[in-house]
């Protein structure tokens, strides 16, 4: 895929969603960090249902620690893997208080040192909370990048590096949100909605014409 085609893809995605953002609900970098930790192998909707009541009573590392692991677990038990996530969130809050004065570090290495925080979570926080031009590659972005030919790669890191390198700078800050939304609602895993795709003619997916003839169940 050449540079002009990539630019056109992002121009169309931008036109469709001029101000994209995460679907996780948050009011501060801390709330975003906790929501992203909780979102692993869970839907944003299920996380939002749990974090709404949670953040109403505990929206700082210190307040979460006051709840304790049992108290936190009672708020997030509707989310998958809530036991391990509760342990990670408590450990993260302890580290934030003891090492960062209760603030979220604007530094990848420091973020990735927090319990339960990997590269993807750090990228989400750096991009969404702090406006850094990072690329948080999840399953949706990995699929879209490979299927469309936008930035094919054999693993998540390879896709991330190619997207960061090949995405025009004007689009890089919002690119991962556009790609997530595209993968979540149009370029679906089992039955992509090629007939409703705004980048259909630019896509290099060889089966796109077949899927354009039918809509998913």
C-alpha positions in Angstrom: 0.0 0.0 0.0 1.4 3.4 -1.0 1.6 6.6 0.9 -1.3 8.3 -1.0 -3.7 5.4 -0.3 -2.9 5.5 3.4 -3.5 9.2 3.6 -6.9 8.8 1.8 -7.9 6.0 4.2 -7.3 8.2 7.2 -8.9 11.2 5.6 -12.1 9.2 5.1 -12.0 7.8 8.6 -11.5 11.3 9.9 -14.4 12.6 7.9 -16.6 9.9 9.3 -15.5 10.5 12.9 -13.8 14.0 13.3 -13.2 13.7 17.0 -12.7 10.1 18.0 -11.9 9.0 21.5 -12.1 5.9 23.7 -15.5 4.5 24.6 -14.3 4.0 28.2 -15.7 6.6 30.5 -13.3 8.6 32.6 -12.6 12.0 34.1 -8.9 11.9 34.8 -5.7 10.2 33.7 -6.0 8.0 36.8 -9.6 6.9 36.0 -8.5 6.1 32.4 -5.6 4.0 33.6 -7.8 2.0 35.9 -10.5 1.6 33.2 -7.9 0.3 30.7 -6.5 -2.2 33.2 -10.0 -3.5 33.8 -10.8 -3.6 30.1 -8.5 -6.5 29.4 -10.6 -9.4 27.9 -13.8 -7.4 28.7 -16.0 -5.0 26.8 -15.9 -1.3 27.3 -19.6 -1.4 28.2 -19.1 -3.8 31.0 -16.2 -1.8 32.4 -18.2 1.5 32.2 -21.0 -0.1 34.2 -18.6 -1.0 37.0 -16.4 2.0 37.0 -19.3 4.5 37.2 -20.2 3.5 40.7 -16.6 2.8 41.6 -15.3 6.2 40.6 -18.2 7.9 42.3 -16.7 6.7 45.7 -13.0 6.3 44.8 -11.4 8.3 42.0 -7.8 8.6 43.3 -5.1 6.0 44.2 -5.5 6.8 47.9 -9.3 6.3 47.8 -8.9 3.0 46.0 -6.5 1.9 48.7 -9.0 2.9 51.4 -11.5 0.5 49.7 -9.1 -2.3 50.0 -8.9 -5.3 47.7 -12.2 -6.8 49.0 -14.0 -3.5 48.6 -12.6 -3.0 45.1 -13.5 -6.5 44.2 -17.2 -5.9 45.1 -17.3 -3.0 42.6 -15.8 -4.9 39.7 -17.0 -8.5 40.2 -19.1 -8.2 37.0 -15.9 -7.8 34.9 -14.0 -10.9 33.7 -10.9 -11.8 35.7 -11.9 -9.4 38.5 -9.9 -11.2 41.2 -6.5 -10.7 39.4 -7.5 -7.3 38.2 -8.4 -6.2 41.8 -4.9 -7.3 42.9 -3.2 -5.5 40.1 -5.2 -2.3 40.6 -4.4 -2.2 44.3 -0.7 -2.9 43.6 -0.8 -0.1 40.9 -2.3 2.3 43.4 0.3 1.5 46.0 3.0 2.2 43.4 1.5 5.4 42.3 1.3 6.7 45.9 4.7 5.5 47.0 6.7 6.3 43.8 4.8 9.0 41.9 3.0 11.1 44.5 -0.4 9.7 43.5 0.0 11.1 39.9 0.1 9.2 36.6 3.5 9.3 35.1 3.8 10.6 31.5 6.5 8.2 30.7 6.3 4.8 29.0 8.9 3.1 31.2 7.3 4.2 34.4 3.8 3.3 33.2 4.9 -0.2 32.1 6.5 -0.8 35.5 3.1 -0.5 37.1 1.4 -3.9 37.9 -1.1 -4.9 35.2 0.2 -2.3 32.8 1.7 -3.5 29.5 2.7 -1.7 26.4 -0.8 -1.4 25.0 -2.2 0.0 28.2 0.7 2.5 28.4 0.1 3.5 24.8 -3.6 4.2 25.5 -2.8 6.4 28.5 0.0 8.3 26.7 -2.2 8.9 23.7 -5.7 9.5 25.2 -4.7 11.2 28.5 -1.6 13.1 27.3 -2.0 13.5 23.6 1.1 11.5 22.6 1.2 10.1 19.1 1.3 6.4 20.2 -0.5 3.4 18.6 -2.2 1.1 21.0 -2.6 -2.1 19.0 -5.4 -4.3 20.2 -7.1 -7.2 18.3 -9.2 -4.8 16.3 -6.3 -2.7 15.0 -4.2 -5.8 14.4 -7.0 -7.3 12.2 -7.7 -4.0 10.3 -4.0 -3.3 9.7 -3.4 -6.8 8.3 -6.7 -7.3 6.4 -6.7 -3.9 4.7 -3.0 -3.9 3.9 -2.5 -0.7 5.9 0.3 -2.0 8.0 0.6 -5.8 7.8 2.7 -7.5 10.5 3.3 -10.9 12.0 2.7 -9.7 15.6 1.3 -6.8 17.5 4.6 -5.0 17.9 5.4 -5.3 14.2 2.0 -3.8 13.4 2.5 -1.0 16.0 5.9 0.0 14.6 4.7 0.0 11.0 1.6 2.1 11.8 3.7 4.6 13.7 6.2 4.8 10.9 3.7 4.8 8.0 0.8 6.8 9.3 0.9 10.5 8.1 1.8 12.7 11.0 -1.4 14.7 10.7 -3.4 11.6 11.6 -1.1 9.9 14.1 -2.6 11.2 17.3 -6.1 9.9 16.5 -5.2 7.0 14.3 -5.6 4.2 16.8 -9.1 5.4 17.8 -10.2 5.5 14.2 -8.8 2.0 13.6 -10.4 0.6 16.7 -13.8 2.0 15.8 -13.5 0.7 12.3 -12.6 -2.8 13.5 -15.3 -2.7 16.2 -18.2 -1.6 14.0 -17.3 -2.2 10.3 -14.3 -4.5 9.7 -15.7 -7.2 12.0 -13.7 -10.4 12.6 -16.1 -13.0 11.3 -18.2 -11.1 8.8 -16.8 -7.7 7.8 -19.4 -5.2 6.7 -17.6 -4.5 3.4 -20.8 -3.2 1.9 -20.9 -0.4 4.4 -17.2 0.3 4.5 -16.1 3.9 3.8 -12.7 2.7 2.6 -13.9 -0.2 0.5 -12.2 0.9 -2.8 -8.9 1.5 -1.0 -8.8 -1.7 1.0 -6.6 -4.6 -0.2 -8.6 -7.4 1.4 -9.0 -9.9 -1.4 -12.4 -11.1 -0.3 -14.0 -7.7 0.1 -16.2 -8.0 -2.9 -17.7 -11.3 -1.6 -18.5 -9.8 1.8 -19.9 -6.6 0.2 -22.7 -8.7 -1.2 -24.1 -9.6 2.3 -24.5 -7.9 5.7 -23.5 -9.8 8.9 -26.2 -11.4 11.0 
